[in-house]
Amino acid sequence: MTETASIGRDGDDVRLTGISKTYGSFHAVRPLDLTVPQGSFFALLGASGCGKTTTLRMIAGLEDPTTGSVFLGDKDVTGLPPYKRPVNTVFQSYALFPHLDIYENVAFGLRRRGIKSVRKQVGDMLDLVQLGDHAKRKPHQLSGGQQQRVAVARALINHPRVLLLDEPLGALDLKLRRRMQLELKRIQTEVGITFVHVTHDQEEAMTMADTVAVMNAGRVEQLGSPADLYENPGTTFVANFLGTSNLIEAEVAGAQGDEVVVTAGGSELRLPAGRCSAPARNGGKLLIGVRPEKITPAHADDAGAIPDGRNRIPGRIADSSFIGVSTQYVIDSPVCPRLEVYAQNIERDSRLRPGADVVLHWNPAHTFGLDATQAIDAGTAGVAGTAGVAGTPGRARTPGTAEATTAAEEGS
């Protein structure tokens, strides 16, 4: 059965239909349909081995699909070799020619095609990536971020219909990687061509992409804008992989207007019916999710000051970590044994320290509901699948972060 992940519209640049890739009995990419709109910044996001790099390589022509077709615009390019496809790829290694200066590295593709007059095109491209003053330098004289921009310029000067980026920032340190995220997005906006970007880094995908396809075990788990995926995850894998989620096993008690009422650990909680991705039947089970930054911790002595209408649960602070912009708390509660709460350091309450009794409260609108038959651990480090029996009731789950996955994906 083919999975469909499509936000297509007129003017699509990349369209995969029934595409799959198997190596013997191993399914690297299971049959899926995927549409990338023209001029968009599209990210394939997932942990090592999820199939995102294999999908990119099938678009580039570096891998032959086992089934399905690759379309660029209206043209079926499935049988075309890489050099006949209107795409260019930027790899993590950049692959710059060390003996050539930056000008000649960028001009290489034009000269190879027999174009004699390259000065204006190369100059314009170096200006685009803000390296006009570095034209005569060799690659080893540039920083990692500058080399990365040279690689992008060398690819863009060939005027590809689609630029493919395979973990292009993986070799950079954190501060430079964040700066280059903004640079890549600026370049894509200025040139207006389609970028398809493979990454295992959630922050990277959410910072740059218009649309993110979260991949898991060779499938597209969910596709949408970064904000929609974060606020409305459809599975436990997406809820855990994109940021941190507190997932609480609860029983459906009924409905009040457009809200679903559930009970967990002796507390009554509410959430919008429209944020339930599974049927909310009386007596049935749901996994209730809330992000740590949506929760406000109040000292138990101040419980009477909490506004009416908010979800609230009792707890005790088990641990706290001051990280500058916020304090991160771990809360033990009858509802959830290890709830995570992130509180901004604006007006810190000195009473909120390990051992203190607290009441956690949040807006019911910030709660989402998921199918309770899924693995509650899915999306955490080392846990890929979503099918299965839910784990320990009311366990807070922390995602598999970029640091917990490998940057390189050979055949993944």
MOGIUR-V468210 format. One record per residue. N is the residue number from 1. RES is the residue in three letters. PHI is phi in whole degrees, 0 to 359 (none if undefined). D_FIRST is the distance of its C-alpha to the first C-alpha in whole Angstrom. Layout:
n:N res:RES phi:PHI d_first:D_FIRST
n:N res:RES phi:PHI d_first:D_FIRST
This chain:
n:1 res:MET phi:none d_first:0
n:2 res:THR phi:273 d_first:4
n:3 res:GLU phi:271 d_first:7
n:4 res:THR phi:246 d_first:10
n:5 res:ALA phi:227 d_first:13
n:6 res:SER phi:219 d_first:16
n:7 res:ILE phi:233 d_first:19
n:8 res:GLY phi:296 d_first:20
n:9 res:ARG phi:205 d_first:23
n:10 res:ASP phi:300 d_first:26
n:11 res:GLY phi:89 d_first:27
n:12 res:ASP phi:290 d_first:24
n:13 res:ASP phi:265 d_first:24
n:14 res:VAL phi:232 d_first:21
n:15 res:ARG phi:221 d_first:18
n:16 res:LEU phi:253 d_first:15
n:17 res:THR phi:237 d_first:12
n:18 res:GLY phi:59 d_first:9
n:19 res:ILE phi:286 d_first:11
n:20 res:SER phi:207 d_first:11
n:21 res:LYS phi:213 d_first:14
n:22 res:THR phi:236 d_first:15
n:23 res:TYR phi:240 d_first:18
n:24 res:GLY phi:65 d_first:19
n:25 res:SER phi:267 d_first:17
n:26 res:PHE phi:269 d_first:17
n:27 res:HIS phi:264 d_first:13
n:28 res:ALA phi:290 d_first:15
n:29 res:VAL phi:226 d_first:13
n:30 res:ARG phi:274 d_first:9
n:31 res:PRO phi:308 d_first:7
n:32 res:LEU phi:213 d_first:8
n:33 res:ASP phi:250 d_first:11
n:34 res:LEU phi:218 d_first:14
n:35 res:THR phi:236 d_first:17
n:36 res:VAL phi:245 d_first:21
n:37 res:PRO phi:292 d_first:24
n:38 res:GLN phi:299 d_first:27
n:39 res:GLY phi:77 d_first:30
n:40 res:SER phi:263 d_first:28
n:41 res:PHE phi:255 d_first:28
n:42 res:PHE phi:246 d_first:24
n:43 res:ALA phi:243 d_first:24
n:44 res:LEU phi:259 d_first:21
n:45 res:LEU phi:244 d_first:22
n:46 res:GLY phi:175 d_first:22
n:47 res:ALA phi:283 d_first:23
n:48 res:SER phi:303 d_first:24
n:49 res:GLY phi:89 d_first:21
n:50 res:CYS phi:277 d_first:18
n:51 res:GLY phi:107 d_first:17
n:52 res:LYS phi:290 d_first:19
n:53 res:THR phi:291 d_first:22
n:54 res:THR phi:298 d_first:19
n:55 res:THR phi:299 d_first:18
n:56 res:LEU phi:299 d_first:21
n:57 res:ARG phi:293 d_first:22
n:58 res:MET phi:289 d_first:20
n:59 res:ILE phi:295 d_first:21
n:60 res:ALA phi:286 d_first:24
n:61 res:GLY phi:90 d_first:24
n:62 res:LEU phi:277 d_first:25
n:63 res:GLU phi:227 d_first:22
n:64 res:ASP phi:272 d_first:20
n:65 res:PRO phi:292 d_first:16
n:66 res:THR phi:289 d_first:14
n:67 res:THR phi:222 d_first:12
n:68 res:GLY phi:92 d_first:12
n:69 res:SER phi:226 d_first:15
n:70 res:VAL phi:245 d_first:18
n:71 res:PHE phi:247 d_first:20
n:72 res:LEU phi:246 d_first:23
n:73 res:GLY phi:65 d_first:25
n:74 res:ASP phi:265 d_first:24
n:75 res:LYS phi:260 d_first:24
n:76 res:ASP phi:281 d_first:22
n:77 res:VAL phi:250 d_first:23
n:78 res:THR phi:306 d_first:20
n:79 res:GLY phi:268 d_first:23
n:80 res:LEU phi:274 d_first:26
n:81 res:PRO phi:289 d_first:28
n:82 res:PRO phi:305 d_first:28
n:83 res:TYR phi:289 d_first:32
n:84 res:LYS phi:262 d_first:31
n:85 res:ARG phi:261 d_first:28
n:86 res:PRO phi:279 d_first:30
n:87 res:VAL phi:227 d_first:29
n:88 res:ASN phi:228 d_first:31
n:89 res:THR phi:237 d_first:30
n:90 res:VAL phi:249 d_first:32
n:91 res:PHE phi:261 d_first:32
n:92 res:GLN phi:299 d_first:33
n:93 res:SER phi:280 d_first:36
n:94 res:TYR phi:71 d_first:37
n:95 res:ALA phi:55 d_first:39
n:96 res:LEU phi:283 d_first:42
n:97 res:PHE phi:278 d_first:45
n:98 res:PRO phi:293 d_first:47
n:99 res:HIS phi:274 d_first:50
n:100 res:LEU phi:257 d_first:49
n:101 res:ASP phi:285 d_first:50
n:102 res:ILE phi:297 d_first:48
n:103 res:TYR phi:303 d_first:49
n:104 res:GLU phi:288 d_first:48
n:105 res:ASN phi:300 d_first:45
n:106 res:VAL phi:289 d_first:44
n:107 res:ALA phi:282 d_first:46
n:108 res:PHE phi:306 d_first:44
n:109 res:GLY phi:297 d_first:41
n:110 res:LEU phi:293 d_first:44
n:111 res:ARG phi:295 d_first:46
n:112 res:ARG phi:296 d_first:44
n:113 res:ARG phi:274 d_first:43
n:114 res:GLY phi:86 d_first:47
n:115 res:ILE phi:280 d_first:47
n:116 res:LYS phi:276 d_first:51
n:117 res:SER phi:267 d_first:51
n:118 res:VAL phi:243 d_first:49
n:119 res:ARG phi:304 d_first:51
n:120 res:LYS phi:294 d_first:50
n:121 res:GLN phi:296 d_first:47
n:122 res:VAL phi:294 d_first:47
n:123 res:GLY phi:299 d_first:49
n:124 res:ASP phi:297 d_first:47
n:125 res:MET phi:289 d_first:44
n:126 res:LEU phi:294 d_first:46
n:127 res:ASP phi:294 d_first:48
n:128 res:LEU phi:301 d_first:44
n:129 res:VAL phi:265 d_first:43
n:130 res:GLN phi:59 d_first:47
n:131 res:LEU phi:231 d_first:48
n:132 res:GLY phi:302 d_first:51
n:133 res:ASP phi:276 d_first:54
n:134 res:HIS phi:247 d_first:52
n:135 res:ALA phi:302 d_first:51
n:136 res:LYS phi:266 d_first:54
n:137 res:ARG phi:277 d_first:53
n:138 res:LYS phi:270 d_first:51
n:139 res:PRO phi:307 d_first:47
n:140 res:HIS phi:290 d_first:49
n:141 res:GLN phi:270 d_first:51
n:142 res:LEU phi:253 d_first:48
n:143 res:SER phi:287 d_first:47
n:144 res:GLY phi:301 d_first:43
n:145 res:GLY phi:294 d_first:42
n:146 res:GLN phi:291 d_first:44
n:147 res:GLN phi:298 d_first:43
n:148 res:GLN phi:297 d_first:39
n:149 res:ARG phi:292 d_first:41
n:150 res:VAL phi:297 d_first:42
n:151 res:ALA phi:298 d_first:39
n:152 res:VAL phi:294 d_first:37
n:153 res:ALA phi:298 d_first:40
n:154 res:ARG phi:297 d_first:40
n:155 res:ALA phi:286 d_first:36
n:156 res:LEU phi:288 d_first:37
n:157 res:ILE phi:294 d_first:40
n:158 res:ASN phi:277 d_first:38
n:159 res:HIS phi:53 d_first:36
n:160 res:PRO phi:291 d_first:33
n:161 res:ARG phi:287 d_first:30
n:162 res:VAL phi:224 d_first:28
n:163 res:LEU phi:254 d_first:30
n:164 res:LEU phi:257 d_first:27
n:165 res:LEU phi:237 d_first:29
n:166 res:ASP phi:255 d_first:28
n:167 res:GLU phi:49 d_first:29
n:168 res:PRO phi:291 d_first:33
n:169 res:LEU phi:253 d_first:35
n:170 res:GLY phi:297 d_first:34
n:171 res:ALA phi:270 d_first:37
n:172 res:LEU phi:268 d_first:39
n:173 res:ASP phi:287 d_first:41
n:174 res:LEU phi:301 d_first:40
n:175 res:LYS phi:295 d_first:43
n:176 res:LEU phi:292 d_first:42
n:177 res:ARG phi:299 d_first:38
n:178 res:ARG phi:294 d_first:39
n:179 res:ARG phi:293 d_first:41
n:180 res:MET phi:289 d_first:39
n:181 res:GLN phi:301 d_first:36
n:182 res:LEU phi:292 d_first:38
n:183 res:GLU phi:295 d_first:39
n:184 res:LEU phi:298 d_first:36
n:185 res:LYS phi:296 d_first:35
n:186 res:ARG phi:298 d_first:39
n:187 res:ILE phi:298 d_first:38
n:188 res:GLN phi:298 d_first:35
n:189 res:THR phi:295 d_first:36
n:190 res:GLU phi:289 d_first:39
n:191 res:VAL phi:277 d_first:37
n:192 res:GLY phi:75 d_first:35
n:193 res:ILE phi:265 d_first:32
n:194 res:THR phi:284 d_first:28
n:195 res:PHE phi:250 d_first:28
n:196 res:VAL phi:243 d_first:25
n:197 res:HIS phi:241 d_first:26
n:198 res:VAL phi:262 d_first:25
n:199 res:THR phi:204 d_first:26
n:200 res:HIS phi:258 d_first:26
n:201 res:ASP phi:265 d_first:29
n:202 res:GLN phi:299 d_first:28
n:203 res:GLU phi:298 d_first:32
n:204 res:GLU phi:299 d_first:31
n:205 res:ALA phi:296 d_first:28
n:206 res:MET phi:288 d_first:29
n:207 res:THR phi:287 d_first:33
n:208 res:MET phi:261 d_first:32
n:209 res:ALA phi:277 d_first:28
n:210 res:ASP phi:284 d_first:28
n:211 res:THR phi:224 d_first:24
n:212 res:VAL phi:237 d_first:22
n:213 res:ALA phi:254 d_first:19
n:214 res:VAL phi:276 d_first:19
n:215 res:MET phi:256 d_first:17
n:216 res:ASN phi:207 d_first:16
n:217 res:ALA phi:54 d_first:15
n:218 res:GLY phi:82 d_first:13
n:219 res:ARG phi:236 d_first:12
n:220 res:VAL phi:274 d_first:13
n:221 res:GLU phi:288 d_first:15
n:222 res:GLN phi:198 d_first:17
n:223 res:LEU phi:228 d_first:18
n:224 res:GLY phi:173 d_first:22
n:225 res:SER phi:289 d_first:25
n:226 res:PRO phi:306 d_first:27
n:227 res:ALA phi:295 d_first:29
n:228 res:ASP phi:292 d_first:26
n:229 res:LEU phi:296 d_first:24
n:230 res:TYR phi:288 d_first:27
n:231 res:GLU phi:279 d_first:29
n:232 res:ASN phi:228 d_first:25
n:233 res:PRO phi:297 d_first:23
n:234 res:GLY phi:265 d_first:20
n:235 res:THR phi:220 d_first:20
n:236 res:THR phi:294 d_first:22
n:237 res:PHE phi:300 d_first:21
n:238 res:VAL phi:292 d_first:22
n:239 res:ALA phi:300 d_first:25
n:240 res:ASN phi:275 d_first:26
n:241 res:PHE phi:286 d_first:25
n:242 res:LEU phi:265 d_first:27
n:243 res:GLY phi:84 d_first:30
n:244 res:THR phi:250 d_first:31
n:245 res:SER phi:232 d_first:31
n:246 res:ASN phi:268 d_first:33
n:247 res:LEU phi:249 d_first:30
n:248 res:ILE phi:238 d_first:32
n:249 res:GLU phi:282 d_first:31
n:250 res:ALA phi:222 d_first:32
n:251 res:GLU phi:248 d_first:33
n:252 res:VAL phi:286 d_first:32
n:253 res:ALA phi:259 d_first:36
n:254 res:GLY phi:153 d_first:35
n:255 res:ALA phi:224 d_first:36
n:256 res:GLN phi:228 d_first:38
n:257 res:GLY phi:64 d_first:38
n:258 res:ASP phi:262 d_first:35
n:259 res:GLU phi:244 d_first:35
n:260 res:VAL phi:261 d_first:33
n:261 res:VAL phi:254 d_first:36
n:262 res:VAL phi:230 d_first:35
n:263 res:THR phi:236 d_first:37
n:264 res:ALA phi:206 d_first:37
n:265 res:GLY phi:55 d_first:40
n:266 res:GLY phi:85 d_first:42
n:267 res:SER phi:253 d_first:42
n:268 res:GLU phi:259 d_first:40
n:269 res:LEU phi:233 d_first:38
n:270 res:ARG phi:232 d_first:36
n:271 res:LEU phi:207 d_first:33
n:272 res:PRO phi:295 d_first:32
n:273 res:ALA phi:301 d_first:30
n:274 res:GLY phi:289 d_first:28
n:275 res:ARG phi:255 d_first:27
n:276 res:CYS phi:262 d_first:25
n:277 res:SER phi:269 d_first:22
n:278 res:ALA phi:223 d_first:22
n:279 res:PRO phi:301 d_first:24
n:280 res:ALA phi:254 d_first:27
n:281 res:ARG phi:262 d_first:29
n:282 res:ASN phi:308 d_first:32
n:283 res:GLY phi:84 d_first:33
n:284 res:GLY phi:278 d_first:29
n:285 res:LYS phi:256 d_first:28
n:286 res:LEU phi:223 d_first:27
n:287 res:LEU phi:264 d_first:27
n:288 res:ILE phi:266 d_first:30
n:289 res:GLY phi:243 d_first:30
n:290 res:VAL phi:211 d_first:33
n:291 res:ARG phi:285 d_first:33
n:292 res:PRO phi:301 d_first:37
n:293 res:GLU phi:282 d_first:38
n:294 res:LYS phi:277 d_first:38
n:295 res:ILE phi:265 d_first:40
n:296 res:THR phi:251 d_first:44
n:297 res:PRO phi:271 d_first:46
n:298 res:ALA phi:237 d_first:50
n:299 res:HIS phi:299 d_first:52
n:300 res:ALA phi:304 d_first:53
n:301 res:ASP phi:294 d_first:56
n:302 res:ASP phi:257 d_first:55
n:303 res:ALA phi:301 d_first:52
n:304 res:GLY phi:292 d_first:54
n:305 res:ALA phi:270 d_first:54
n:306 res:ILE phi:288 d_first:50
n:307 res:PRO phi:300 d_first:49
n:308 res:ASP phi:295 d_first:48
n:309 res:GLY phi:89 d_first:45
n:310 res:ARG phi:263 d_first:43
n:311 res:ASN phi:294 d_first:41
n:312 res:ARG phi:215 d_first:43
n:313 res:ILE phi:218 d_first:43
n:314 res:PRO phi:276 d_first:46
n:315 res:GLY phi:187 d_first:46
n:316 res:ARG phi:224 d_first:48
n:317 res:ILE phi:290 d_first:47
n:318 res:ALA phi:266 d_first:47
n:319 res:ASP phi:199 d_first:47
n:320 res:SER phi:213 d_first:47
n:321 res:SER phi:223 d_first:47
n:322 res:PHE phi:272 d_first:48
n:323 res:ILE phi:238 d_first:46
n:324 res:GLY phi:94 d_first:49
n:325 res:VAL phi:290 d_first:47
n:326 res:SER phi:210 d_first:46
n:327 res:THR phi:248 d_first:46
n:328 res:GLN phi:255 d_first:43
n:329 res:TYR phi:250 d_first:44
n:330 res:VAL phi:248 d_first:42
n:331 res:ILE phi:243 d_first:43
n:332 res:ASP phi:270 d_first:43
n:333 res:SER phi:213 d_first:43
n:334 res:PRO phi:301 d_first:42
n:335 res:VAL phi:280 d_first:39
n:336 res:CYS phi:203 d_first:38
n:337 res:PRO phi:292 d_first:39
n:338 res:ARG phi:221 d_first:39
n:339 res:LEU phi:287 d_first:38
n:340 res:GLU phi:253 d_first:38
n:341 res:VAL phi:224 d_first:40
n:342 res:TYR phi:248 d_first:41
n:343 res:ALA phi:245 d_first:45
n:344 res:GLN phi:297 d_first:46
n:345 res:ASN phi:273 d_first:49
n:346 res:ILE phi:258 d_first:51
n:347 res:GLU phi:231 d_first:54
n:348 res:ARG phi:286 d_first:53
n:349 res:ASP phi:266 d_first:54
n:350 res:SER phi:295 d_first:56
n:351 res:ARG phi:284 d_first:56
n:352 res:LEU phi:276 d_first:52
n:353 res:ARG phi:220 d_first:52
n:354 res:PRO phi:309 d_first:51
n:355 res:GLY phi:100 d_first:52
n:356 res:ALA phi:283 d_first:53
n:357 res:ASP phi:279 d_first:51
n:358 res:VAL phi:224 d_first:49
n:359 res:VAL phi:239 d_first:47
n:360 res:LEU phi:266 d_first:44
n:361 res:HIS phi:218 d_first:43
n:362 res:TRP phi:201 d_first:41
n:363 res:ASN phi:291 d_first:40
n:364 res:PRO phi:305 d_first:37
n:365 res:ALA phi:296 d_first:35
n:366 res:HIS phi:269 d_first:34
n:367 res:THR phi:257 d_first:32
n:368 res:PHE phi:233 d_first:29
n:369 res:GLY phi:238 d_first:27
n:370 res:LEU phi:234 d_first:24
n:371 res:ASP phi:299 d_first:22
n:372 res:ALA phi:282 d_first:24
n:373 res:THR phi:277 d_first:22
n:374 res:GLN phi:285 d_first:20
n:375 res:ALA phi:291 d_first:22
n:376 res:ILE phi:293 d_first:25
n:377 res:ASP phi:275 d_first:26
n:378 res:ALA phi:305 d_first:22
n:379 res:GLY phi:94 d_first:23
n:380 res:THR phi:277 d_first:27
n:381 res:ALA phi:305 d_first:28
n:382 res:GLY phi:83 d_first:26
n:383 res:VAL phi:241 d_first:24
n:384 res:ALA phi:260 d_first:20
n:385 res:GLY phi:286 d_first:18
n:386 res:THR phi:247 d_first:18
n:387 res:ALA phi:278 d_first:17
n:388 res:GLY phi:131 d_first:20
n:389 res:VAL phi:267 d_first:24
n:390 res:ALA phi:301 d_first:26
n:391 res:GLY phi:278 d_first:28
n:392 res:THR phi:305 d_first:32
n:393 res:PRO phi:303 d_first:33
n:394 res:GLY phi:68 d_first:34
n:395 res:ARG phi:264 d_first:33
n:396 res:ALA phi:284 d_first:34
n:397 res:ARG phi:241 d_first:31
n:398 res:THR phi:252 d_first:32
n:399 res:PRO phi:284 d_first:29
n:400 res:GLY phi:286 d_first:28
n:401 res:THR phi:278 d_first:31
n:402 res:ALA phi:302 d_first:31
n:403 res:GLU phi:291 d_first:34
n:404 res:ALA phi:269 d_first:31
n:405 res:THR phi:237 d_first:29
n:406 res:THR phi:269 d_first:30
n:407 res:ALA phi:284 d_first:30
n:408 res:ALA phi:273 d_first:29
n:409 res:GLU phi:227 d_first:26
n:410 res:GLU phi:274 d_first:26
n:411 res:GLY phi:71 d_first:23
n:412 res:SER phi:242 d_first:21
